[in-house]
Amino acid sequence: MVEDSPTRSTALALADERSVMRQGYEFLDEKRMLLAAEILRRLRLYDEQEKAFLAALRAAREALEQAVGRHGQENLEVYPPNEPEPPPPDRQRSLFLGVPLIALTVNAEPGAAAFPPLDPSSEADRCRSAFLDLLAHLASLAAQSGNLARLAAEYRRTEKRARALENVLLPEIQQRLKRINEHLETFDQEEAVRARLAAR
């Protein structure tokens, strides 16, 4: 912070500091607008993914009801699992204005059964595929939810900094500069009076 000695060099330094702060505020304001636009875009994407997830959830529930109706709960519980197990989700990372964003992709293709089922059925196969599809939707929705949380946190930080510059630091430096300029004007007037008196 520049000392408030009433000199022209101090006034120039404060004017430079004010200019830098204004540039910082403009940068933060632009960043805030970009973050808000990205949050809105991802909220729309989240709504679409949520609708797809709920549709997959209904399909999985219906497939489970049909499989239980065909095999009964006990027989369905011992239906052979897939081998190998599905691979972990594929994770893609990116950055938006320094905010890490993640996209998850799950391989929803069912593998082969570990051993032949005693009572194979299309209902059980559809149930397995429906829950694998549900898992893919759930992973994508979870990743989008995390992205929104990180973007919102960065927006709040940027908003706080922009408001601090706009409402606290810039008005404060403007007041300091105004006081120094008033002192300098007073000094100039006194100097002009002294010069006139000396001329007489």
Secondary structure, DSSP 8 states (H G I E B T S, - for coil): -----SSHHHHHHHHHHHHHHHHHHHHHHHHHHHHHHHHHHHHHHHHHHHHHHHHHHHHHHHHHHHHHHHH-HHHHHTS--EES-----EEEEEEETTEEEEEEE------EESS--SS--HHHHHHHHHHHHHHHHHHHHHHHHHHHHHHHHHHHHHHHHHHHIIIIIHHHHHHHHHHHHHHHHHHHHHHHHHHHHHH-
